[in-house]
Amino acid sequence: MIDAHGEAARRAIGAGDADRARQLAAGIKDRADARFVLGLADAVQGRVSAGIAHLEAAIAVASRAEYLAQLARLLILVRRDGEARVAAEAAVAAGPEDALTYDTIGCIHARLGDHQAALRCFEPAVAQDGGNLEYRYNLALALGFVGRTADATAQYEILLARAPRHGRAHYALSGLAKATPAANHIARLEAVLAEQPSPDDALRIRYALAKEYDDVGDAERAFRHLSAANTAHKVRIAYDFSSDAAIFDAIEAAFGDPSFFSGPSQVEDAPIFVIGMPRTGTTLVDRILSSHPDVHSAGELQAMPLAIKQLSGTRSRLITDPETIRASGGLSPDAVGRAYMAHATQHRRRAGGRFIDKLPANFLHVGYIARALPHASIVCLRRNPMDTVWSNYKNLFATTSAYYAYSHALIDTARYYARFDRLMALWDRLLPGRVLQLGYEALVAQQERESRRLFAHCGLDWTDSALDFHTNTAAVATPSAAQVRRPMYRDSVERWRAHEIALAPVRAFFESAGIAV
């Protein structure tokens, strides 16, 4: 039973007042609970490792669900994902008693890509505290990820009835189904936008409007909202393309030296990497491959960039940056491969068979992957450059991720594509035959032929279930969630032509760069 000091300390933690929480901890009679509060206070002030030590001491005395859930949350922050999963599972076994603990465990499972497990925690969180909008939003997201679209829609509508300006809910709801002239949210979205919501909410509401206007064929209004949203957000994040250009420059210079990141690797594991520009069919290929009985998707893993970063020992803020690339040249490919597998194994859904790592941005790391994991298969999705630019520009990626900062300006996105294209040509010269360049347009036009090429490249026996990828019941946590639950279709080919006038500068850029459109 939590005493009055413990309750007050938790409120102080919730308010971000770590010093007050520490003062109150001195009066908590239950010493396990006192250590728990001290651990949370340390974490609030950025001393996560110290916080973990306090929580582990509390759990050694009393293995309570609340303690285990918060330990899992802190372990995620320091990228100890496997231990976080164990702690989250132990928290469920210990019997959570409050909505916050259920929601915390659900967020851990969601972060680890297990959306079915997350759903089993978000449901009781909302049942206990249906007035908490964050709990309900998390539940709605999970329902959408596992394909329960009607249930997700119902949860978003309940949330929006209570918080009409909730931009994240509006944006997520717009992505659950294709809008039609008879069934859309355009009038409501326009009305909410007119009320001048916060910049974060306005960003997502404009993206939702652009998506729905595009669905119903109103290209002019769709582009107007996208342009306003992206222009404002680019200013907010102060993005300059030179930051990404410097990364490409560093990779090309580094791997231009034959001695860079050289040496043997004895790693026998054979993961499958699906890479490419975002929104080019990577999720589709992930679903096709994971239709094979001996293959499963581990999601979009940071395991390779993390392995390189940690072994390089650089102190820079970003995981992938020029400093880290230059520092990685002397690393042992064998050590990187083993570090990669140590990270990736924590996200595997089952012990046997092969797994897919579907982080699109791993195209930056092909040189490392090929040398550190000599038995890995690498597949790069290629899509028409104009469709690639348009699809990146019209989709809102994680707003805090440096991977996608280029996507808020058309010309920045075109420049990024040009550097991606040039880098893939470099990998083909250095590693001939190692990467299968798979065309999205060819795949949707000749599904079986291209799927057989894909399976052959990955060393997989053919299975007809690959043609029924849309029946795959695994959760999908990308903007393609709705699309990959449909049979193969050609609707997305040459979608850019609906915005041909607005995209004219992009086309001119590609033509001047010698890139065929």
N, C-alpha and C positions, 0 to 999 in steps of 0.2 A: 504494500500500500504506500503510495507516494504521500509524504507529509507536506505541510503547508510550505515549508522552505523549498522542497523539491518542486512543487507546483510553481512557486514564484520564480525559481531559478529557470525553469523551462520557459516561462513567459519572457524573462530577461533575454534568454538565448534567442527566442523568436523575434525580439526587438533589436537584436544585434548588440546587446549590452553585455559583453563578456565579463567586464570587471564586476558588474553588479551580480552576475551569476556566480562568480567566484566567492564573493562575500556571502551570498546565501548558502553556498555549498558547505561553508563552515558550520552551519546550523543544522544540516541534514543528518539525522540520526543513523540512517541506513548507510553504512560506509560504501557499499557497492554503488548506491545511487549518488553519493557524493563524488565518487571517482567518475561516474558517468557524466555528471554535470561538468566537472573539470575538463573532461575530454572534449565535450562540445564547446566549451569556452575556448580551449586552445584552437580548435578547428575554425571557429568564427574569426579568430585573429591570425589565421594563416599558418598556424603550427600544426599541420595535419598529422605529421608523424608522431608528435607528442600526444595529440588527441587519440590516435590509434592505441598508443601504449596505455593511456588511462582507460579506454573502453575495454581493452583486453583484460586489464586488471579487474574491472568491474564484472566482466563476464566470468572470470575465474571464480568469483564469489557467488554470483547469481546469474545463470544463463537465461536472461529474460529476452523476450522477443524484441522489445524496444531497443535494448542495448545492441543486440545482434544486427538489427536493421540499420541502426546508425553506424555501426562498425562497417557494414557492407558499403554504405554510402561513402565513408571516408576512404575505404580501400579502393573504390572506383576512382576517386580523385587522384590517387597516386599510381593508378594503372595496374593495380594488383587484382586483375579481373577474376582470375580463377578463385582466389581466396574470397573475393566479394560474392561470387556465386555460392560458395559453400556457406558463408555467413547468412546470405539471404535465405537459402534453403533451411538452415538451422532456425532462422527466425520464424519461418512458417511452421516448422515442427514444434516450436516452443509455444505456439498459440497466441497470436497477436490479440490485444484487447482493445485497441483504439484505432480510429480511422487513419491517423497520421502514420502509424506503424505499417498498416496495410498499404497505404499509398507509397511510402518510402520503399518497401520491398518491391512493389510493382514497378517503380521507377528503375530500380536496380535491374530487374529482369528485362525491362524495355531497353535499357542501355546496353545490355548484353545480347539483345536481339531475340529474346524468347518472349514473344508477345502473347502466346497462349498462357504462359505462367504469369505474365504481367496482368492479364485480364482477370485471372483468378484472384488477384489481390485488389485490383481497382474496383471490382464489383462490390465486395464487402466494405471498402472504404466509402463508397457513395451510399451504400445502404445505411451505414452508421452516421454519415454526415453529408447528406444530400445538398446542403446549402453551401458547401465549399466548392467554388467554381473550378479551382485547379484540379481537385479530385475528379470532378465530372468531365473536365476537358481530357484528362489522362485516360479515363474510361472510354470516352468517345473515340479518341485516337486509336486505342488498342482494338476496339470493335471494328474500325475501318481497316486496320492492318490485317486482321484475320478474315476479312471479307464479309462481315455482318453489317452490310451497308445500311439496311433499314434501321437496325438498332442504333448504329452510330448517328444516323440522321436524327433520330428521336432524342438522343442525348444532347446533340448540338442545339436542337430547337429549345429544349428545356433551359440550357445554359443561356442562349441568346434572349430568351424571354426575361431573364433576370439581369443580363448584362448586354444590352443591345449594341454596345460599341466594341465588343470583344473581337478584335481583329483576327486573332489566331483561329477562333471558332468559325468566323465567316469564311476565312481562307480554306480551312480544312473541309468545311461543308461543301464549298464550291467544287472541290476535287473529287467528291464521292461519286458523281455521275455527270454525264454530259447534259448541259443545259439545252433546252428546246424553247421555241417561242411560246409554247403552252406551259412549260414548267421550268421556271428559273427564279433567281433571287435578285434580279437586277434592280427592280424598283426599291426594294428594301435596302440594298447596298447603297444605292445613290442617296437615299434619304439619310442613312447613317453618316455617309461621307459629308453630306451638307452640314451636319452638326459639328464639324471640325473636331474629330477625335484626336487623340494623341498621335504624334508622328509614327510610332510603332504600329498602332492600330490602323492609321490611315494607309500605311505602306501595304499592309495585308489586305485591306478592303479594296484598294485599287487593283492589286493583283487578282483578287477574286472577281472584280468587275471585268477586268481584261479577259480573264479566262471565259467568263460566261458570255460576254459580247462576242468573243471569237467563236464560241460554240454556236451561237445563233446567227453567225455570218455578218456581224457588224464590225468589219475590220477597222474602220476609222475610229470608232469609240474605243475599241480594244486597244489600239495603239496609243491613243491619247492618254488613257489611264496608265498604261505601261511606261510611257515616256515620263509622265509626271512622277510616278513612283520611283523609277530608277534614277532619274536625275537628282531627286531629293536625297535618295539614299547614298548615292555615290559621293555627294557633298558631305554627308554625315560621317562616312567612314574614311574620307580623305584618301581614296584609292588613286594610285598612279601606276600605270602599266609598267613603268620601269622596274618596280619591285618584282613582278613576275618575269620580266625580260632578264633580270639579273640571275634568276634561278636557271632559266634555260641556258644562258651564256655559261654559267658555271658547270652545268652538266656536260655541255658540248665540249668545253675546254678540257674538263677532267677526263672524259672517256676518249678524247682524241689522243691521249697518251697511253700506249699499250701497256705500260707498267701500272697504270692506275687500277686499284682494286683487283689485283691479279693474284693467282694462286689457286690451289685445288680446294675442292669441297667434297667431303665424304657424306654429306647429308643425302639420305636415300628417299626421303619423303617426296611425294609428287603432287603438291596442291595444283589447282587449276586457277590461274589468274585471268579474270575478265576485266579488261581495261579499255580506256578510250575517253573521248570527251563525254561529259554527262549528257543525258537525254539523247543518246544515239542508239539505244537498243541493248545496253548492258544488262538491264533487268530481264529483258526477254531472253537473252542468251543464258543467263543464270537459271531461268526457269526451264529452258530446254535441257540444259545439262543436268540439272537436278532431278529431271524426270527419269534419269538412269538409276536403277536400284542400288548401284554401288557409289553414288555421288550425292552429296548434300551440300547445301549452301551454308556457309558460315557468316555471310553478310559482308558488309563493307568494313574490312579490318584496317586498322592503323598499324598492323604488326610490322610490316616492312619498314616504313619510315621511322617507327619507334625503335626498331632494332638498330638501324643506322645511327639515329640520334644518340641513343644511350651508349653505344660502343664508341662513338666518336668523342663523346664527353664534352661537346660544346655547350656553352652557357647561354647561347642566344635564345630569344623568346620563342621563335617559331620552330616547329619540328623539322621542316624542310626549308633550308635557306642556303645561300652561297657559302657561308662559313662552314656549315655542317658538311656540305658536299665536298669542299676542299679538304676538310679534316678526315674524311672517310677513305681517302685513297690508299692508306696503308693498312686498312683493316683486313683481317683474314676472311675471305668468302665463307669458309667453313664456320667460323665463329658467328658471322652474320646469319647464315642459314639456320644455325642452331638457336640463335636468339629469336629469329623469326618464328620458328616452330614452337618455342616456349611460349611466346605471346599468342600465336594463332590457336594452339591447342586448347587454350582456355575458352575459346568460342566454338569449338566443334560441338555438333549436336549428337554425334555418336562416335564411338571409338574406331569402328571399322570403315573401310572404303576410303574414298578420296573426298576432299572438301574444296569448295570454291571460295576464293577471296575476290569479292566483286567491288573493290575500291577503284573507281574509274581513274583517279589521279595516280595510280601506280604506273601509268605510262611514263612518269618521271623516273621510275626506279627499275625499268626493264634491265638495264645493265647490271644492277645489283642482283635482281631476281635470277637472271640467267646464270650468273656465276656462283651465287650462293646456294641455289637450289637447282642443280643440273638436271633433275628429273621432272621439274615443274613444267606444266603446259601453260602457254601464254596466248590469249586470244584478244585481239584489239578490234573493237567495233569502229567502222568507218561509215559515216553518213554524209550525204550531200552537204558541202560547206554552208550553203545558204540556209538549209533546214537546221543544221547544227547551230548556227548563230541565232536564228530565230527561236529555236526551242530553248536554248540557254537563256536568252534575254527574257522570255516570257514566263520562266519558272523561277519561283523564289526559293533559293537554296538556304542552307543554314546561314543566317545573317551574321553570325560571329565567326564563321570559318574563312580563313584566308584563301582556301582552295578555290572559292567561287567569287571572289571580290571583283574579278574582271567582268562578270556577267551583267553589270548594271549600266553598261554603255555598249551600243552596237559595235562601234569601231574597236573598242577595247576587246570585245569578244572575237571580232574578226582577227585582230592582231594575235590574240591568244591561239586561235585555231591555226593560224599560219605557223606559229612556233611549234605547236603540237605536231603539225604535218611535217615540219622540218626535222623534228626530233625523231619521229617514227621512221623517217628515211634514214637517219643516222643508225638507229638500231638495226634496220634491215641490212645496212652495209657491214656493220660490226658483227652481227649475229644472224647471218643468212639462214632463212628457214625456221628460225626459232619462234617467231611470232606469226600467228595466222591473222592476216588482215581480212576481216569478214565484213562485207558490205551489207548495211542494213537493207538497202533497196533490193539487193539480190536475194537476201534471206526472205523477205516478205513475198517476193515474186516467185521464187523457186524454193519453197520451204524444205521439202525433203532433200533435194540435192545439196543445199547449203548446210542443212543439219547433219547430213552424212559426212560432209567435209569437216565440219566442226568436231564430230565424234572421232573421226579418223585422226585428226591432228592431236586430239587429247588421248589417243590410245584406248578409246572405249569401244566395246562391242556395240553394234547398232541395236536399238530397241525402238519398236514402233510407238512406244509411249511418248517418245520425243515429239511426235506430231500432235499429241494431245496435252501439251504443256499447260494449257489453260485450265486443266482439271487438277493441277497440282494444288494441294490444300495448304501448303506452307504460307506463313504470314509474309506480307510484303510491306516494307516501311519506306517506300520511295514514291515520288510523284507518279510512277507508272503502275501503281497498285491496281487501279481499275482496268487499265488497258491489258495487263498480262493475264487477266481472268477472262479475256475474250479470245476466241480462236484468231488465227493470223488474219490481219487485215491490212489494207493499203492506204487507209485514210490519212496517215501521217506523211506520206510521200509528197514532196513539193508543196507543203503547207505554206512555205514562205511566199509563194506567189500571190496569196491573198493580201500581202503587204508589200508588193513589189515596188511601189513608189517610195515608201518609207525606207526600204532596204536598198535603194539604189546606190547610196554611198558604199555600202558593204560589197555589193557586186563590183563596183568600180575598183575598190581596194583589192579584191581577189583577182580581178583581171590584170591589174597592174603588177600583182605579185606572181602571176603565172599559174594561179590555182584555178582549175576548171570548175565551173559551176553548172 
